[in-house]
Amino acid sequence: MKKYIKSILLVFLFISCGEAIFANNIRIKKLSLTDTLKTTKDVKIKFDLSWENSWRDDINWDAAWVTAKVKRANGSWKHIKFQSTGNSIEGNPQTAKIVVPSDKMGAFIYRSVKGSGNIDLSGIKLVWNYGIDSVANIDSAEIRFFVTEMVYVPQGNFAFGDSYTHTKDNLSQIASDRLVPSLFQNFIITDTAKFGRNTPMFSIISDKTTPKLTTALANSSAMYSGDQVIKDGIYINGTKGVGINNSEPFKYPNFPVGYKAFYTMKYEVSQGQYTDFLNTTKVNNLAAGLTVPNILFPTSTPSQSLARFSIEKQGETYIVSRPDRAMDYVNSNQVFAFANWSSLRPMTELEFEKAARGPMAPTFYDRANGQNPLGNMITIGPNSLVINSLKLNGAENGTESSTTSDSTKFLAWDVNTIEGGDGGTGPYRVGIFATSTSSRKSSGASYYGIMGLNDNVSELVISLSTESSRSFKDANGVGENASSGYPTLSHWFSGNSFDSWSSTINKNSTVSGRSTGSQYSGFRLVRSAPSDN
């Protein structure tokens, strides 16, 4: 049960150098600069780090992803690069490890040996060469620190698709132009010893190439140039990527298919995190007719109001009244911009399935917490559902809790209301179902201990459905966006080929079923695991 406890809620953390500001249960304290060498322009950033209910077991572990930014003279924020050597932990160093990835855009800090419980590390020192980052005077630099809790997903085989047949899947009957896993045919598992049965409609992603994967129904949409490729068939290999034939090299070698190890955010991006992003993103030279909200900030129309959205702008500063609430109403540009800023990247639909199900075989209508939700829901049509109201105890200040422990019943959707707290319809606090006695089922945790994959908001993921989306590269954000506010996309792709797992639109609320996002769309981000992990 240790993975399913509410360990950290607000994931990104804002700290100005010299202060000790924190939120919820992950804390950076006693932040200072030390061991400055002005001849080489090296300095060590020193701090204490703690969080509750950490774990490392035989399967995986949780980790803190630490990043920082320094303010330029023009008011913009530059991402700090840490050095890969010289980093240390003075307090309890035998229990933790620091890994700085090759791009030096942040640091992973996590348990180095098996264990569980609260973790408290003192005297962490990360080396920063401020000369490389063009900081002339370190004594007057303004630095802000951010930290997010991640979960490690190890390399290994997993099942893609599910045990649907297209005659059972209402979604595919009415949306044959959408690429969802249940539309594929000829998915036959080959490892029957591990999965226990020979079930059509899903395949194993491994270091071996899958059989040709084709859509079960003819695509009717002419919108995407990739439709015919999917109809004719694709191949997936865990180490080689995605190909349109079985010859090498594969056409899309850099598409993250989920086989290799990666870190994913434990929770959805919160409104507090997004506010931190807005407050360290300077937008200049706006195109005619565009304003900041049009680029990075959700807007509403009279017919579609913002649902429980709590961020507003006061002067030049964004403030948030409900920082722990899941971010909603996002579009692809906002996901890309936030991913670029945080030096992470969007998740692909294949990674979503592995994060949810792990190495387990799919079952009909399965969910990330291993539960079949049928019986909890009253269907009112092929693409909608009614779910019991979420009842909250206490004010929505980060300590509110749900009166039920069954996470399968609650989704952020316009027919589902919230009783107590602020009321209304829309997203709620991330990780709200996890308690000190949580099970995987009741907390909504995935096989790997990742929270909220099948509750709260729909999550935007990179789809396999178009040529542009299959050209998505396994590359992380570069730390800041263009002055226009739009993300720099050369390291990803120029299209907006996002898809969304939706526990709301897909009436059966399965892992694999996806539909277009809505005003209740949110997201979480990932990062490929460092080679020396």
Buried (B, 14 or more C-beta within 10 A) or exposed (E): BBBBBBBBBBBBBBBEBEEEEBBBBBBBBBBEBEEBEEEEBBBBBBBBBBBBBBBBEEBBBBBBBBBBBBBBEEEBBBBBBBBBEBBEBEEEBEBBBBBBBEBBBBBBBBBBEEBBEEBBBBBBBBBBBBBEBEBEEBEEBEBBBBBBBBBBBBBBBBBBBBBBBBEBBBBBEEBBBBBBBBBBBBBBBBEEEEBEEEBBBBBBBBEEBBBBBBBBBEBEEEEBEBBEBBBEBBBBBBBBBBBBEEEEEBBBBEBBBBBBBBBBBBBBBBBBBBBBBBBBBBBEEBEEEEEBEEBBBBEEEEEEEBBBBBBEBEEEEBBBBBBBBBBBBBBBBBBBBBBBBBBBBBBBBBBBBBBBBBBBBBBBBBBBBBBBBEEBBEEEEBBBBEBBBBBBEEEBEBEBBBEBBBBBBBBBBBEBBBEBBBEEBBBBBBBBBBBEEBBBBBBBBBBBBBBBBBBBBBBBBBBBBBBBBBBBBBBBBBBBBBBEBBBBBEBBBEBBBBBBBBBBBBBBBBBBBBBBBBBBBBBBBBBBBBEEB
